[in-house]
Amino acid sequence: MEFDAIIHNGKMCTGDGSPPIVADLALKAGRIAGIGRIAGEARTVVDARGLMVAPGFIDIHSHSDYTLLVDPRAVSAIHQGVTLEVLGNCGFGCAPIANPALAPGSIYGFDGSVPLAWRSIGGYLDALAERRPAVNVMTLVPNGQLRRAVVGLADRPAHAAEVAAMRRLLAEAMDDGAIGYSTGLEYPAERAAPEAEICALVEVARQAGGLYATHTRARDEGALEAIDEAIRTARRTGAKLQISHLIPRRTADATIERSIAMVMRAVAEGIDVNFDMHTRPFGTTMLNTLLPPWASGPAAAELLRQPEARDRMKDYRSIIAGLGDWSRVVLLDLPPWPQYSRRSLAEVAAERGKLPHDAALDLLIEEAPDGPPFMVILLCYSSDQQAAVFQHPTCMPASDATTLAPDGPLARSSFHGAYSWAAWFYRFMVAERRALTPSQAVQRMTALPAAVLGLPDRGCLAVGAAADVVVFDPSGFAERGSVYEPNRLAAGMRHVFVNGVHTLADGALTGTRGGAVIRGHRPAKGGAISS
C-alpha cells in the first residue's frame, strides 16, 4: 500500500485559524504524507465529504495522571477528538513520591487499583508508557507531590534545606522528561509555600526549558493579587507562564476584564504568558479541601471526631469556605449519604440542624482514606461570562478533568468535563453563540496549545507533522453529558487518528491505541497496540 490512510474531500481546518479548504489528506508511518488531491491506494480510506478535518485536539490542562493507568483507552477523550493531554496540573500528579501513604492526597482519581510502585517522574512515565495510552501525554512536575515528598503535611514554608531538596527532585524530574512545573497554591498541601519558594523552583524548570503552570493562590477574594503574583514569578525567573483557569470564582464582569487586562499588560511587557479555562459554569473540587494539611491523610476521621481539632479546622480558609456562600456548594453523588447527593451544603446543613461547615465536616468522617474522594461543585459563572472569556485570542479551553469510560474499571467514576469539554466548547462558541468561526475554535484547541508546549509538529495539518487527525460532523459535534448525568459520550466525532493509528472509526473504538509518552520534546515512547 502506498499510504496507511487517505481522508478524501474533507473541509480541512489546518489549525492556524485560516478558513477551511476542501482537500485530501494522506497518512503514512505516523506522519502526514500529503495534502491536496491525492490519488493512490491506502489500507484505510475515509470519505469525509461534508465533514470537518482538523488536527487532534490538545487538552492543555488534564488530571488524567492516574486514570490513564487504570484504563488507558481514554474513551471520554477519544470520542471528543482529543489526541494529547498535559498531566501534572494544579500541583496534582503521580510523582515524585517519597511516602506512598501521603501521595494519594495529591492524585485526582486515585482508587488504589494501580499501586504506586514508582518514585520518580521517570518511573511514572515508564509505567504509563507500558500501559500504552490511546492519547499522547506530557507531564508537568506537581508541586503538591514535591512538598509531600519533602515537607510532608507540615503547614509552613519549606526550610532552606527542604527547598534545596525539592530543587534537586525537580531537576531530576525535568531530566526524566517532564515539560515544566505546576502549582496549586490554593490547595492545602501548597498554601504555605511563599512566593520566594515558588520562584526558587520555577527557576529550576525554566533552566531546563520548561514552563510554569499555576492554579493561583486565590481564586475568590484576592484573585487579582494572586494573578499578579504569578506574573511577578514569571518576570523574576524568565519562565513561560500558563495561568490555569484564570477567571476568579467570586466574580463580576469588571473582575474578568481586569484579570485579562493584567495578562495583556504582561504580554506587552514581553512576558510569555497564556491562560486556559475549563468549560463548566462551575468549579469542581474535593470536599476534603476543607481540611488543613495537618488534618488530612489516614488520621483525618479520628481528628474530625475531636471538638478542639474541628474548631481549628474551621479557622482554615479553604477553597470551599472562601466561596462565601454555602448554597453554591453542591454535593455530587456520595455513596454513604445518597439522601444528600446533588444538594447544596446549605440545604443539607439546614436538614441536619447544623451550620454548613460543621455539616460538611460530619460528612467527611465517612470518607474512606483509600477510596475516591467526595466531590463538590462550586457554582461560579454565567454563560455570558464564559463566552466573553473564550473569545479572547490567548484563552485555551481545557478539560480540567480525568479521562474516563462508561464501561470497564472507571465506569462508576465521574468528573465533570471529562466527556464534554471539547464538544461543549465547539458547540457553544461556534454553533450557539457564533462567537468564533470553526477555524478559530479549532485553532484554540490545536495550534495555540501546541505553541505553548513547544510542539511544532503537532496541532497542525502539514506535510511531515505528526498524524494526529480528527474528522467530525461540524453540525453535530456536541456534548451529551449534563451536570448530574456527566458520563455520556460526546456526539459527532467520526474518526480519530493518533500518531496515524485509527483509534475511532465511524464513531466506534477500533481497539487499537497509538498514543505515546512525549518526554521533554525528546523521541516518544509508545506505539500502536490493540486492546
Buried (B, 14 or more C-beta within 10 A) or exposed (E): EBBBBBBBBBBBBBBBBEEBBEBBBBBBEBBBBBBEEBEEEBEBEBEBEEBBBBBBBBBBBBBBBBBBBBBBBBBBBBBBBBBBBBBBBBBBBBBBBBEEEBBBBBBBBBBEEBEBEBBBBBBBBBBBBEBBBBBBBBBBBBBBBBBBBBBBBBBEBBEEEBBEBBBEBBBBBBBBBBBBBBBBBBBBBBBBBEBEBBBBBBBBBBEBBBBBBBBBBBBBBBBBEBBEBBBBBBBBBEBBBBBBBBBBBBBEEEBBEBBBEBBEEBBEEEBBBBBBBBBBBBBBBBBBBBBBBBBBBEEBEEBBEEEEBBEEBBEBBBBBBBBEEBBBBBBBBBEEBEEBBEBBBBBBBBEBEBBBBBBBBBBBEEBEBEEBBBBBBBBBBEEEBBBBBBBBEBBBBBBBBBBBBBEEEBEEBBBBBBBBBBBBBBBBBBBEBEBBBBBBBBBBBBBBBBBBBBBBBBBBBBEEBBBBBBBBBBEBBBBBBEBEEBBBBBBBBBBBBBBBBBBBBEBEBBEBBBBBBBBBBEEBBBBBBEB
